[in-house]
Every structure is written in structure tokens, then in C-alpha cells.
Amino acid sequence: MSQTSEPTAAVIGAGVMGNGIAHSLAVGGYRVILIDAAERALARGRQTIEENLQRAVERGKLDQSAAAAAAQRIVQRRSPQDAAPAQLVIEAVPEEMALKHDVFRALQSACAPDAIFATNTSALSITEIAAALDDPSRLIGMHYFNPAHIMKLIEVVRGLQTADRAVTAAREAAIRCGKETVIINEAPGFATSRINALIGNEAFYMLMEGVASARDIDRALKLGLNHPMGPFEMIDLVGLDTRLRVLEYLHVSLGDKFRPCPLLVKYVKAGRLGRKVGRGVYEYPASQ
Ligand SMILES: NC(=O)c1ccc[n+]([C@@H]2O[C@H](COP(=O)([O-])OP(=O)(O)OC[C@H]3O[C@@H](n4cnc5c(N)ncnc54)[C@H](O)[C@@H]3O)[C@@H](O)[C@H]2O)c1
């Protein structure tokens, strides 16, 4: 892998976001090491990437040979230590500070000292994530959107000590993969998660209060406010557990208006986590 001139990136976590990020990097010409602790997540990630590449061919976005080349650029591994050859590592493990710290400590011991580390956190503090590293200046936020292989934007988020070279590396990677960037100075929830979490939480309060059905709240925002997706469709895509963790963090850091709606908490307790488990606000038969 290191004998090629193609740049190498590693993606840690092959869940909802990790497989889309790996897909996007591979289409952008990176050799990609996709790493997940769970064998099942890797198998599902591989299948999703192959299906999404095929869909891109059917829609005329990619020719067959480019799709096959992208698939071949991705290898799968089980341990963060396997990220060693990467110049850029993008972390997409669950939204828990302690877990992210563990992952970056492992990456620090495995990777070259000049490798850039990025986190796809939705809302956590980049500065606090970077505090796990001997050199916090190498860490930056690269906040992708779901589905990551399609959505154009990456929020590039600077922590307190993020170096300019990390910003440059993140922007260059984004450009290479055909993405657009905005540069955000770290603030809880950046620009997008802060607003999106508020809309989704308010929609849950409205559902709890019986203001309207979930379908009609979604229809109202799509047809009346021109949102491409309704808030419940969006939260089912994002994952209710992921959204709840973001709200809990914003509640602590920004105050009461982000208090998670009790109905959302109930859905998560019931295991209705969204599309990824076939059931969230809506039901998703296995074929969808
Ligand atoms: N879901 C979204 O729409 C969305 C959007 C933007 C950002 N994010 C952020 O991206 C990150 C990942 O979210 P997701 O929705 O993809 O989560 P997910 O639960 O779908 O996937 C996380 C994956 O990480 C793996 N994992 C856990 N611990 C690991 C470890 N120590 N080493 C390697 N792999 C490990 C799990 O097996 C799982 O496959 C979170 O920080 C989340 O806030 C999510």
C-alpha cells in the first residue's frame, strides 16, 4: 500500500458515517483503510459501499470502471493500529468522549507523527478530543453529513490548538473528494448540529403534545418551509441514539433550550433507533 503515489487515509468506524466517508475518499482517489472493532459492521459497511457505488453507476454519476477501482482501493481491518500507513485518519466511532480519547491515543502510537487526525463528531469539543494527544495541533473536526458519500458539505472545525497545516490538509482532502467546506471556530454543535438538533427536538415536543402526526409535521416542513426532508425522516436517518447524545451535550453546554424531549428518550429506551435497526419514528421493512 505504501508503494503507491495515491494518498492513504484511514477511517475508524464502519457504521452509518464511516462507510460513506470511506466511499467518498475512495472515489476521490485515496487508498482507504476502513477499520471497525466489530466484524459485522465491516461486513455491513462493505455491502453498503458496494450497493452505493452500483447505485452511482446506475444514476450516471460514476462509470463502472471508476466504481470498481474505488471498491478496490478500500481494505478493511479490525484495529486502530492498522491505520499506521495513513497520512489522514478520520474517526467516526460513537459520540462518546472517552471512546474517542481511547481511539486517538491508539492512533497516536500507531501513526507517523505528521499524520493528520480528524474527528467526525457531530457536536463534541474538538479542543477536548485533542487533549488526549501529545500534539493536539494535529487534530481537526471534519464534520460530514449523512449520507456522507452524497452530501456536499464538510464543516471543517478548528479546536483551540489546531494547526494551519491540519486545516489545509482537511480542505485539500475535501476538494479532492468533490466536497465544499466551511470553516468553523469551535462552538458546541458547530453551525449545523446546533440548529438541526433544535428543530428535531422541537418536532418531538410537538408530537408528544399531539400538535400533529409525525407524517404531517414532516409534510409541513417539506411543503411549507421547503426542507428537503422532514425532521422525523432526518432523525431516523441520523439515528435517534446519536441525536440524543448530541442534545445531551448541547443541553449541558448551551442550556435549557436543548433539554432532550422525554418522548425522544423513550424511543431510544425502546430501541427504536432509526433506519439502521429498521424502526425509529417510522417502520422500515427489511427491503427498503
Ligand atoms: N449518524 C449521522 O447522521 C452522523 C452525522 C454526522 C456525524 N456523526 C458522528 O459520526 C460519529 C459516528 O456516528 P455513526 O452514526 O456512524 O455511528 P454508528 O454507531 O453507526 O457507527 C459507529 C461504529 O464505530 C464502531 N466502533 C466502536 N468503537 C470502536 C473502536 N474502539 N474502534 C473501531 N471501531 C469502533 C462500531 O462498531 C460502529 O460500527 C459520531 O461521532 C456521530 O456523532 C453522525
The ligand as an ORCA input file, in Angstrom:
! r2SCAN-3c Opt
* xyz 0 1
  N     -25.327      9.427     12.027
  C     -25.215     10.645     11.499
  O     -26.059     11.107     10.716
  C     -23.990     11.481     11.808
  C     -23.752     12.641     11.051
  C     -22.577     13.376     11.293
  C     -21.703     12.963     12.280
  N     -21.983     11.835     13.022
  C     -20.999     11.432     14.041
  O     -20.211     10.387     13.480
  C     -19.785      9.504     14.527
  C     -20.220      8.093     14.200
  O     -21.624      8.063     14.108
  P     -22.391      6.874     13.336
  O     -23.814      7.325     13.207
  O     -21.629      6.457     12.121
  O     -22.294      5.712     14.453
  P     -22.565      4.132     14.289
  O     -22.992      3.652     15.628
  O     -23.427      3.859     13.095
  O     -21.099      3.540     13.936
  C     -20.020      3.578     14.818
  C     -19.101      2.384     14.520
  O     -17.941      2.516     15.325
  C     -17.516      1.192     15.691
  N     -16.654      1.277     16.855
  C     -16.983      1.482     18.161
  N     -15.886      1.513     18.922
  C     -14.819      1.318     18.100
  C     -13.418      1.257     18.294
  N     -12.871      1.406     19.504
  N     -12.619      1.031     17.230
  C     -13.151      0.880     15.988
  N     -14.486      0.927     15.738
  C     -15.300      1.157     16.788
  C     -18.824      0.445     15.939
  O     -18.645     -0.957     15.825
  C     -19.732      1.030     14.827
  O     -19.710      0.210     13.666
  C     -20.381     10.060     15.824
  O     -19.445     10.889     16.450
  C     -21.581     10.864     15.333
  O     -21.954     11.880     16.232
  C     -23.081     11.080     12.789
*
